[in-house]
Amino acid sequence: MFIKISKSKKNEYVHLVESYRENGQPKHRILANLGRKDVLEKKGLDSIISGLQKIVKKKSEPAADYRKDISTLNEVNRFNYGYLVYRKLWRLYQLPKILQTISDNSKIDYDLEQVTFLTVVNQLLSPSSKLCLYNKQDHYFHSCEEIPLHIFYRALDKLAENKELIEEYLFSINRSLFNMEVDVVFYDVTTYHFESQRSDNLRNFGFSKAGKFNEVQVVMGLLIDKEGHPVGYELFPGNTSDSKTMVDILHGLQKRFRIDKLVIVADGGLNSKMNLKYIKDCGFQYIVRSSVRKMKKTIQQEVISSKGYEKKIAVEEEFKTKELPYDNVVTVTENGIEYKVIMKERLICSWSSKRERKDRRDRLRAIEKAEKLIEKNNKSALSPHGYKKYVKIEDKNETGSNLFLDRKKILEEEKFDGFSAIQCSDPDLSIEEIIQNYHYLFKIEESFRIMKSTFEARPVFVWDEKRIEGHFVCCFLAFLLERRLESKLVSNEVEFSSEKIKDALNSTELSEIEIENDKYFMKGKSSSLSKNIFRILKVKQPKNIQDKDSIIEYFSEK
């Protein structure tokens, strides 16, 4: 650790700097900015001396002697204090209260709230296995004793056992404290894989949305509100299809959350006739994407007909909509008797120039792939799906190939360029509200991206079924805190991304230093985003230099 002087425009600045190595290369990082050199020289370094001497409780000494003391500085540790932002939100959600209730009812002999909070913070700032968290737990400043490794795993068991209780509690807090509206919720499904091929009741092989077909996985169904805040989730065995997950979620909404009126918004993968019937049987409404290409020819003709379309205001594109009445016929079998149920729906049709261009680009790319397949004359690779649907088999031509481009199929597909449809059961919503609510669905897709990338919820590093469930409780809590923080930043017009938030809060550090065998704590340089986050959440930052007693007092503040 040493003093360094740097130039910026016409001024010179004094920094306290540390040397370190990265990938074998020597580098420097600034631990503290001490101020402008000319100002410090005029004051005879008094501003620095008085600050340090106030802590070390020494009388003023000449600058030369003080510089000799500075040379004895030694950094012995470094702590993150950015997690205090999440501690503020953690307490705002009153999570210590519910976790203490769980502890009291279970009569456990460890601090469940402390272990859970540390696990959640680690998931937010530095995702890793529980073993890695155990080894680096002192990275987050706290004056408590070291938490044994087995306690982290035992805490996962306890969280899994109380998953529904925690969800119901947070649902109540969201509605009473944050005025969460759940008249419309969004639902989607994704998969989380394990670096393993060992299956059990929960982990199993299935269609992987991450392309990990040789590894076991679990399936998660997630509900969020309009603002992107999580409402609840369910885990399913890895071989569960998307369409079979919704029934359990809806049952939970009715039974545990006591919601009477609700509109479920979901993508086309969950648009099965029985799912939609079950939503109606629960007394709820739905908005789901519909595949025009899979509808009856008569409906297709009505959708692509220009008759009835009205132009709407749209930015940088031509956009028009119309509504058609639609009878969704569901065949039901009960006690060996088959009968049909007709569900009256509204089919909201739309066409946009932007979507038309995208559909055309996608098809041209598919045709290119189909032509390459034809060149190889690989009949075993044919399929009715994807780009392979444009390839057909006929008699051999002069080149010896019997694979051809299906131009009739291509012309048939062109008719649907730019068109889409949404099925809606709610008679009271306007066309604009239906389309707007469906477009909100991108938030849940963004939610999964955040959980998978920023929080690195996959791959999952625990193997026991109950502990897997406990791991996802922690992921759910982490996601809840992150989304609430993002809402605060949005309302204060602060630009951010989830990755930038993580980087900003990871950069807020305290250096534990020794000066003549006494320990002190020096605040490092922080980013403008981290300063904004602390300001918006009204979390006080530590002083530039503090002794051990004052820093412990700072971290123990409510």
SEROMAR-627286 format. One record per residue (C-alpha): z, y, x; residue in one letter. Coordinates in Angstrom, 1 decimal, padded with zeros to 4 digits. Last residue first. Example, Ala and Ser with C-alpha at 12.3 -4.5 7.8 and 13.67 -1.06 7.14 Angstrom:
<atoms>
      pz      py      px  r
   007.1  -001.1   013.7  S
   007.8  -004.5   012.3  A
</atoms>
This chain:
<atoms>
      pz      py      px  r
   012.1  -001.1  -031.3  K
   012.8  -000.2  -027.7  E
   013.5  -003.2  -025.5  S
   010.6  -002.5  -023.2  F
   011.8   001.0  -022.4  Y
   015.4  -000.1  -021.8  E
   014.2  -002.7  -019.3  I
   012.2   000.1  -017.6  I
   015.2   002.4  -017.5  S
   017.4  -000.2  -015.9  D
   014.8  -001.2  -013.3  K
   014.0   002.2  -012.1  D
   011.0   004.3  -013.4  Q
   007.9   005.9  -012.0  I
   004.9   007.1  -014.0  N
   006.8   007.1  -017.2  K
   006.1   004.3  -019.7  P
   003.8   004.8  -022.6  Q
   005.2   005.5  -026.1  K
   003.5   003.5  -028.9  V
   002.3   005.8  -031.7  K
  -000.4   003.4  -032.9  L
  -003.0   006.1  -032.5  I
  -001.6   007.3  -029.2  R
  -001.3   003.9  -027.6  F
  -004.8   003.0  -028.7  I
  -006.2   006.4  -027.4  N
  -004.6   005.9  -024.0  K
  -006.0   002.4  -023.8  S
  -009.5   003.8  -024.6  L
  -009.2   006.5  -022.0  S
  -008.5   003.9  -019.4  S
  -005.2   003.4  -017.5  S
  -004.2   004.1  -013.9  K
  -001.1   002.2  -012.9  G
   002.5   002.9  -013.9  K
   005.1   002.5  -011.1  M
   008.2   000.4  -011.5  F
   011.2   000.4  -009.1  Y
   013.1  -002.1  -007.1  K
   015.5  -001.3  -004.2  D
   015.1  -003.0  -000.8  N
   014.2   000.2   001.1  E
   011.6   001.0  -001.6  I
   010.4  -002.1  -003.4  E
   007.6  -002.0  -006.0  I
   007.0  -003.6  -009.4  E
   003.6  -002.4  -010.4  S
   003.1  -001.7  -014.1  L
  -000.2  -002.5  -015.8  E
  -002.5  -001.2  -018.5  T
  -005.8  -002.7  -017.4  S
  -005.4  -005.7  -019.7  N
  -005.2  -003.3  -022.7  L
  -008.5  -001.7  -021.8  A
  -010.3  -005.0  -021.1  D
  -009.1  -006.5  -024.4  K
  -010.1  -003.4  -026.3  I
  -013.5  -003.4  -024.6  K
  -014.1  -007.0  -025.6  E
  -013.3  -006.3  -029.2  S
  -015.6  -003.4  -029.2  S
  -014.7   000.3  -029.3  F
  -015.6   003.8  -030.4  E
  -012.7   005.8  -031.8  V
  -013.2   007.5  -035.2  E
  -009.5   007.6  -036.1  N
  -010.1   005.4  -039.2  S
  -012.2   003.0  -037.1  V
  -009.4   002.8  -034.4  L
  -006.8   001.9  -037.0  K
  -009.1  -000.7  -038.6  S
  -009.6  -002.2  -035.1  E
  -005.9  -002.6  -034.7  L
  -005.6  -004.4  -038.0  R
  -008.5  -006.7  -037.1  R
  -006.8  -007.6  -033.8  E
  -003.4  -008.3  -035.4  L
  -004.9  -010.6  -038.0  L
  -007.1  -012.3  -035.4  F
  -004.1  -013.1  -033.2  A
  -002.2  -014.5  -036.2  L
  -005.2  -016.7  -037.2  F
  -005.5  -017.9  -033.5  C
  -001.8  -018.7  -033.5  C
  -002.1  -020.7  -036.7  V
  -005.2  -022.3  -035.1  F
  -003.1  -023.6  -032.2  H
  -000.5  -025.0  -034.7  G
  -003.2  -027.1  -036.4  E
  -004.3  -028.5  -033.1  I
  -000.6  -029.1  -032.4  R
  -000.3  -031.2  -035.5  K
  -003.4  -033.3  -034.7  E
  -002.3  -033.9  -031.0  D
  -005.1  -033.0  -028.6  W
  -004.5  -029.5  -027.3  V
  -007.0  -027.5  -025.2  F
  -009.4  -026.3  -027.9  V
  -012.8  -025.3  -026.6  P
  -012.9  -023.0  -028.3  R
  -010.5  -020.2  -029.5  A
  -011.9  -018.1  -026.7  E
  -010.2  -015.0  -028.1  F
  -013.2  -012.7  -027.2  T
  -015.8  -015.4  -027.7  S
  -014.9  -017.9  -030.4  K
  -012.5  -015.8  -032.5  M
  -014.6  -012.7  -032.1  I
  -017.8  -014.5  -033.0  R
  -016.1  -016.1  -036.1  F
  -015.1  -012.6  -037.3  S
  -018.6  -011.2  -036.8  E
  -019.9  -013.9  -039.1  E
  -017.2  -012.9  -041.5  I
  -018.2  -009.3  -041.2  K
  -021.9  -010.2  -041.8  F
  -020.9  -011.2  -045.4  L
  -020.6  -007.5  -046.3  Y
  -024.4  -007.7  -047.0  H
  -023.5  -009.9  -050.0  Y
  -021.1  -007.3  -051.3  N
  -023.8  -004.5  -051.0  Q
  -026.4  -006.6  -052.7  I
  -024.1  -007.4  -055.7  I
  -022.8  -003.8  -055.8  E
  -026.4  -002.4  -055.9  E
  -027.5  -004.8  -058.6  I
  -024.5  -003.6  -060.7  S
  -021.5  -005.9  -061.2  L
  -020.2  -006.7  -064.7  D
  -022.1  -010.0  -065.5  P
  -020.5  -011.8  -062.6  D
  -022.4  -015.1  -062.0  S
  -024.6  -014.0  -059.1  C
  -027.4  -015.8  -057.4  Q
  -029.1  -013.8  -054.6  I
  -032.8  -013.8  -053.8  A
  -035.0  -013.1  -050.9  S
  -038.6  -011.8  -050.4  F
  -040.1  -010.3  -047.2  G
  -042.6  -013.0  -046.5  D
  -042.6  -015.5  -049.4  F
  -046.4  -015.7  -049.8  K
  -046.8  -016.4  -046.1  E
  -045.2  -019.8  -046.6  E
  -048.1  -021.2  -048.7  E
  -050.6  -019.9  -046.2  L
  -048.8  -021.7  -043.4  I
  -048.6  -024.9  -045.4  K
  -052.4  -024.8  -046.1  K
  -052.9  -024.2  -042.4  R
  -051.2  -027.5  -041.5  D
  -051.9  -027.6  -037.7  L
  -053.2  -031.0  -036.7  F
  -052.0  -034.2  -035.1  L
  -054.5  -037.1  -034.9  N
  -055.4  -036.5  -031.3  S
  -058.3  -038.4  -029.6  G
  -060.1  -035.2  -028.4  T
  -063.1  -036.0  -030.8  E
  -060.8  -036.0  -033.8  N
  -058.4  -038.7  -035.0  K
  -057.7  -039.0  -038.7  D
  -054.9  -036.8  -040.1  E
  -051.2  -036.2  -039.4  I
  -049.6  -032.9  -040.2  K
  -047.8  -030.2  -038.2  V
  -046.5  -027.0  -039.8  Y
  -043.2  -028.7  -040.9  K
  -042.5  -029.2  -037.2  K
  -041.5  -025.5  -036.8  Y
  -038.3  -026.1  -038.6  G
  -037.8  -029.1  -040.9  H
  -040.2  -031.7  -042.4  P
  -040.0  -033.6  -039.1  S
  -042.5  -034.9  -036.5  L
  -041.1  -035.9  -033.0  A
  -042.4  -039.5  -033.2  S
  -046.0  -038.2  -033.7  K
  -046.1  -036.7  -030.1  N
  -049.7  -035.7  -029.7  N
  -048.6  -033.6  -026.7  K
  -051.1  -030.8  -027.6  E
  -049.9  -031.0  -031.2  I
  -046.3  -030.4  -030.1  L
  -047.5  -027.3  -028.2  K
  -049.3  -026.1  -031.3  E
  -046.1  -026.5  -033.4  A
  -044.1  -024.4  -030.9  K
  -046.7  -021.6  -031.2  E
  -046.6  -021.9  -035.0  I
  -042.9  -021.5  -035.1  A
  -043.1  -018.3  -033.0  R
  -045.7  -017.0  -035.5  L
  -043.4  -018.0  -038.4  R
  -040.4  -016.1  -037.0  D
  -042.5  -013.0  -036.4  R
  -043.9  -013.0  -039.9  R
  -040.5  -013.5  -041.5  D
  -039.1  -010.6  -039.4  K
  -042.0  -008.3  -040.4  R
  -041.4  -009.2  -044.1  E
  -037.6  -008.6  -043.7  R
  -038.2  -005.1  -042.5  K
  -040.8  -004.4  -045.3  S
  -038.1  -005.4  -047.8  S
  -038.3  -007.4  -051.0  W
  -035.4  -008.2  -053.4  S
  -034.6  -010.5  -056.2  C
  -031.2  -010.6  -057.9  I
  -031.0  -013.8  -060.0  L
  -028.3  -013.4  -062.6  R
  -026.6  -016.5  -063.8  E
  -025.9  -018.5  -066.9  K
  -024.5  -021.9  -066.0  M
  -026.0  -024.8  -067.9  I
  -024.0  -028.1  -067.8  V
  -025.8  -031.4  -068.1  K
  -024.4  -034.8  -069.0  Y
  -024.0  -038.2  -067.4  E
  -021.4  -040.7  -068.6  I
  -019.9  -043.2  -066.2  G
  -016.4  -041.9  -066.7  N
  -017.7  -038.4  -065.7  E
  -021.1  -037.6  -064.3  T
  -022.2  -034.0  -064.0  V
  -025.8  -032.7  -063.7  T
  -025.8  -028.9  -063.1  V
  -028.5  -026.6  -064.6  V
  -028.5  -023.1  -063.2  N
  -030.2  -020.9  -065.9  D
  -031.5  -017.7  -064.4  Y
  -032.1  -014.3  -065.9  P
  -034.2  -012.1  -063.5  L
  -033.2  -008.9  -061.8  E
  -035.4  -006.6  -059.7  K
  -035.3  -005.0  -056.3  T
  -037.3  -002.8  -053.9  K
  -037.0  -001.8  -050.2  F
  -039.5   000.0  -047.9  E
  -037.9   000.5  -044.5  E
  -036.6   003.2  -042.1  E
  -033.5   003.8  -044.2  V
  -033.5   002.6  -047.8  A
  -033.6   004.3  -051.2  I
  -034.7   001.7  -053.8  K
  -038.1   000.9  -055.3  K
  -038.1  -000.9  -058.6  E
  -039.6  -004.4  -059.1  Y
  -040.5  -005.5  -062.6  G
  -043.9  -006.9  -062.0  K
  -044.8  -007.4  -058.3  S
  -044.7  -011.2  -058.7  S
  -043.0  -012.9  -055.8  I
  -039.8  -013.7  -057.8  V
  -041.6  -014.6  -061.0  E
  -043.9  -017.0  -059.2  Q
  -041.0  -018.7  -057.5  Q
  -039.2  -019.1  -060.8  I
  -042.2  -021.0  -062.2  T
  -042.6  -023.1  -059.1  K
  -039.0  -024.3  -059.3  K
  -036.7  -023.1  -056.5  M
  -036.5  -024.4  -053.0  K
  -038.7  -021.7  -051.4  R
  -036.6  -019.0  -053.1  V
  -033.5  -020.2  -051.2  S
  -030.5  -018.6  -052.9  S
  -027.8  -016.6  -051.2  R
  -024.4  -016.7  -053.0  V
  -022.4  -014.3  -055.2  I
  -019.6  -016.0  -057.1  Y
  -017.2  -015.5  -060.0  Q
  -013.7  -017.1  -060.5  F
  -012.1  -018.8  -063.4  G
  -011.3  -022.0  -061.4  C
  -014.0  -023.8  -063.5  D
  -016.5  -021.1  -062.4  K
  -015.8  -021.8  -058.7  I
  -016.0  -025.5  -059.4  Y
  -019.4  -025.1  -061.0  K
  -020.6  -023.1  -058.0  L
  -019.4  -025.8  -055.6  N
  -021.0  -028.5  -057.8  M
  -024.4  -026.8  -057.7  K
  -024.3  -026.4  -054.0  S
  -024.7  -023.0  -052.4  N
  -022.3  -023.4  -049.4  L
  -025.1  -023.3  -046.8  G
  -026.7  -020.4  -048.6  G
  -024.0  -017.9  -047.5  D
  -020.9  -017.1  -049.4  A
  -019.3  -014.3  -051.5  V
  -016.5  -015.4  -053.9  I
  -015.7  -013.0  -056.6  V
  -012.0  -013.1  -057.8  L
  -009.9  -012.6  -060.8  K
  -006.6  -014.5  -061.2  D
  -005.2  -014.8  -057.7  I
  -001.9  -016.7  -057.5  R
  -002.0  -016.8  -053.7  F
  -000.6  -020.4  -053.4  R
  -002.1  -022.3  -056.3  K
  -005.3  -020.4  -057.2  Q
  -006.3  -019.5  -053.7  L
  -005.3  -022.9  -052.3  G
  -007.5  -024.7  -054.9  H
  -010.3  -022.4  -053.9  L
  -010.0  -023.3  -050.2  I
  -009.8  -027.0  -051.0  D
  -013.0  -026.9  -053.2  V
  -014.9  -024.9  -050.6  M
  -015.0  -027.4  -047.8  T
  -017.5  -029.9  -049.2  K
  -020.5  -027.6  -048.9  S
  -020.0  -027.1  -045.2  D
  -020.2  -030.8  -044.4  S
  -017.1  -032.5  -043.1  T
  -017.7  -034.6  -039.9  N
  -015.2  -032.6  -037.8  G
  -012.3  -033.2  -040.1  P
  -011.2  -030.0  -042.0  F
  -009.1  -027.0  -041.2  L
  -008.4  -024.4  -043.8  E
  -008.2  -020.6  -043.7  Y
  -006.6  -017.6  -045.3  G
  -007.0  -013.9  -046.0  V
  -008.3  -012.6  -042.7  P
  -009.1  -008.9  -042.4  H
  -012.8  -008.0  -042.3  G
  -012.5  -004.8  -044.4  E
  -014.0  -006.5  -047.5  K
  -011.5  -009.4  -047.4  D
  -011.7  -012.5  -045.3  I
  -011.7  -016.3  -046.0  L
  -012.3  -018.9  -043.3  L
  -013.4  -022.5  -043.5  G
  -012.8  -024.3  -040.2  M
  -014.4  -027.6  -039.1  V
  -012.9  -029.6  -036.2  V
  -014.8  -031.0  -033.2  Q
  -015.6  -034.1  -031.1  V
  -018.1  -033.8  -028.3  E
  -021.6  -035.1  -027.8  N
  -023.2  -032.8  -030.4  F
  -021.9  -029.6  -028.8  K
  -024.7  -027.4  -030.1  G
  -022.3  -024.6  -031.1  A
  -022.8  -025.0  -034.8  K
  -021.9  -028.7  -034.3  S
  -023.0  -031.2  -036.9  F
  -020.4  -033.9  -036.8  G
  -018.3  -036.0  -034.5  F
  -014.6  -036.1  -035.3  N
  -011.3  -034.5  -034.6  R
  -009.0  -034.5  -037.6  L
  -008.2  -038.2  -038.4  N
  -009.1  -039.2  -034.8  D
  -012.0  -039.0  -032.3  S
  -012.1  -039.2  -028.5  R
  -015.3  -037.8  -027.1  Q
  -013.5  -034.8  -025.5  S
  -014.0  -031.3  -024.4  E
  -013.0  -030.2  -027.8  F
  -015.2  -028.3  -030.3  H
  -014.6  -025.7  -032.9  Y
  -016.9  -025.6  -036.0  T
  -017.8  -022.9  -038.5  T
  -017.6  -022.2  -042.2  V
  -017.9  -019.1  -044.3  D
  -016.2  -017.3  -047.2  Y
  -016.0  -013.7  -048.2  F
  -013.5  -012.3  -050.7  V
  -014.0  -009.8  -053.6  V
  -011.1  -008.8  -055.9  D
  -008.9  -009.3  -052.9  V
  -007.9  -005.7  -052.2  E
  -005.4  -005.2  -049.4  M
  -003.0  -002.4  -050.2  N
  -001.7  -002.4  -046.6  F
   002.0  -002.8  -047.2  L
   002.2  -004.6  -050.6  S
  -001.1  -006.6  -050.5  R
  -001.1  -007.3  -046.8  N
   002.6  -008.2  -046.8  I
   002.1  -010.6  -049.7  S
  -000.8  -012.3  -048.0  F
   001.2  -012.4  -044.8  L
   004.0  -014.3  -046.6  Y
   001.5  -016.7  -048.2  E
  -000.2  -017.5  -044.9  E
   003.1  -018.0  -043.1  I
   004.3  -020.4  -045.8  L
   001.0  -022.3  -045.7  E
   001.2  -022.8  -041.9  K
   004.8  -023.9  -041.9  N
   004.5  -027.4  -040.5  E
   001.7  -026.2  -038.2  A
   003.9  -023.4  -036.8  L
   006.7  -025.9  -036.1  K
   004.4  -028.2  -034.2  D
   003.0  -025.3  -032.2  L
   006.5  -024.2  -031.3  A
   007.2  -027.7  -029.9  R
   004.2  -027.3  -027.6  Y
   005.3  -024.0  -026.2  F
   008.8  -025.4  -025.9  I
   007.6  -028.3  -023.7  H
   006.4  -025.8  -021.1  L
   009.9  -024.3  -020.5  P
   010.3  -020.6  -021.4  I
   011.5  -018.6  -018.4  E
   014.6  -016.5  -019.2  E
   014.2  -013.2  -021.0  C
   013.8  -009.7  -019.4  S
   010.2  -009.3  -020.6  H
   007.1  -007.9  -018.9  F
   004.0  -009.9  -019.6  Y
   002.7  -011.5  -016.4  H
   005.9  -013.5  -016.4  D
   004.2  -016.0  -018.7  Q
   001.7  -017.0  -016.0  K
   002.5  -020.7  -015.4  N
   003.5  -021.3  -019.0  Y
   000.3  -019.7  -020.2  L
  -001.8  -021.9  -017.9  C
  -000.1  -025.0  -019.4  L
  -000.6  -023.7  -022.9  K
  -004.4  -023.5  -022.2  S
  -006.0  -020.1  -021.8  S
  -007.0  -016.9  -023.6  P
  -006.0  -013.7  -021.6  S
  -005.5  -010.7  -023.9  L
  -005.6  -011.9  -027.5  L
  -004.7  -015.5  -027.0  Q
  -002.0  -014.5  -024.5  N
  -000.6  -012.1  -027.1  V
  -000.5  -015.0  -029.7  V
   001.3  -017.4  -027.3  T
   003.8  -014.7  -026.3  L
   004.4  -013.9  -030.0  F
   004.9  -017.5  -030.9  T
   007.4  -018.1  -028.0  V
   009.4  -015.0  -028.9  Q
   009.5  -015.7  -032.6  E
   010.4  -019.4  -032.1  L
   013.4  -018.5  -029.9  D
   014.8  -022.0  -029.0  Y
   017.4  -024.4  -030.4  D
   015.8  -025.2  -033.8  I
   017.8  -025.3  -036.9  K
   014.7  -025.8  -039.1  S
   015.7  -023.5  -041.9  N
   017.1  -020.9  -039.5  D
   014.0  -021.1  -037.3  S
   011.6  -020.7  -040.3  I
   013.6  -017.7  -041.5  T
   013.4  -016.2  -038.0  Q
   009.7  -016.7  -038.0  L
   009.4  -014.9  -041.4  I
   011.5  -012.0  -040.2  K
   009.9  -011.6  -036.8  P
   006.5  -011.4  -038.5  L
   007.4  -008.2  -040.3  Q
   003.7  -007.2  -040.4  Y
   004.6  -003.9  -038.8  L
   006.7  -005.9  -036.2  R
   003.6  -007.7  -035.0  W
   001.6  -004.5  -035.2  L
   004.0  -002.7  -032.8  K
   004.1  -005.9  -030.6  R
   000.3  -005.8  -030.5  Y
   000.4  -002.3  -028.9  V
   003.2  -003.5  -026.6  L
   000.7  -006.0  -025.2  Y
  -000.7  -003.3  -023.0  G
   002.4  -003.6  -020.8  Y
   001.0  -006.0  -018.3  N
   003.1  -006.7  -015.3  F
   002.6  -006.7  -011.5  R
   004.8  -008.1  -008.8  N
   006.2  -007.5  -005.3  V
   004.4  -004.3  -004.3  E
   005.8  -003.0  -001.0  N
   006.6   000.6  -000.2  L
   008.0   001.0   003.3  T
   005.4   003.6   004.3  S
   006.7   005.8   001.5  I
   010.0   006.1   003.3  D
   008.4   007.5   006.5  K
   006.5   009.9   004.3  R
   009.9   011.1   003.0  Y
   011.1   011.7   006.6  D
   008.1   013.9   007.2  A
   008.5   015.7   003.9  A
   012.1   016.8   004.7  P
   014.8   015.2   002.6  E
   016.1   016.0  -000.8  S
   019.2   014.0  -001.8  K
   018.9   010.4  -002.9  K
   019.3   008.9  -006.3  K
   016.4   006.3  -005.9  V
   015.0   007.4  -009.2  I
   015.5   011.2  -008.9  K
   014.4   010.8  -005.3  Q
   011.0   009.4  -006.3  L
   010.3   012.2  -008.8  G
   011.7   014.9  -006.5  S
   009.7   013.7  -003.6  I
   006.5   013.6  -005.5  I
   006.8   017.2  -006.8  S
   008.3   018.4  -003.5  D
   005.2   017.4  -001.6  L
   005.5   020.7   000.3  G
   004.8   022.6  -002.9  K
   001.8   024.2  -001.3  K
   000.7   020.9   000.2  E
   001.0   019.2  -003.2  L
  -001.1   021.8  -004.9  V
  -003.7   021.6  -002.1  D
  -003.8   017.8  -002.3  K
  -004.4   017.6  -006.1  R
  -002.2   015.0  -007.8  G
  -000.3   011.8  -007.2  L
  -002.7   009.4  -009.0  N
  -001.1   005.9  -009.1  A
  -002.0   002.3  -008.4  L
  -005.6   002.9  -007.3  I
  -007.5  -000.2  -006.2  R
  -009.0  -001.0  -002.9  H
  -011.3  -003.8  -001.8  K
  -011.7  -006.3   001.1  P
  -014.4  -009.0   000.4  Q
  -013.5  -012.7   000.3  G
  -014.5  -013.1  -003.3  N
  -012.1  -010.3  -004.1  E
  -009.5  -009.2  -001.5  R
  -006.7  -006.6  -002.0  Y
  -005.6  -003.3  -000.6  S
  -003.4  -001.0  -002.7  E
  -003.7   002.8  -003.2  V
  -001.3   005.6  -004.0  L
  -003.7   008.5  -004.5  H
  -004.0   012.1  -003.4  V
  -006.8   014.3  -004.7  Y
  -009.2   016.7  -002.9  E
  -010.9   019.5  -004.8  N
  -014.4   021.1  -004.7  K
  -016.3   018.4  -006.6  K
  -014.1   015.3  -006.4  S
  -012.9   014.3  -002.9  K
  -010.5   011.4  -002.2  S
  -007.3   011.2  -000.2  I
  -005.6   007.8   000.3  K
  -001.8   007.0   000.7  I
  -001.0   003.4   001.4  F
   000.0   000.0   000.0  M
</atoms>
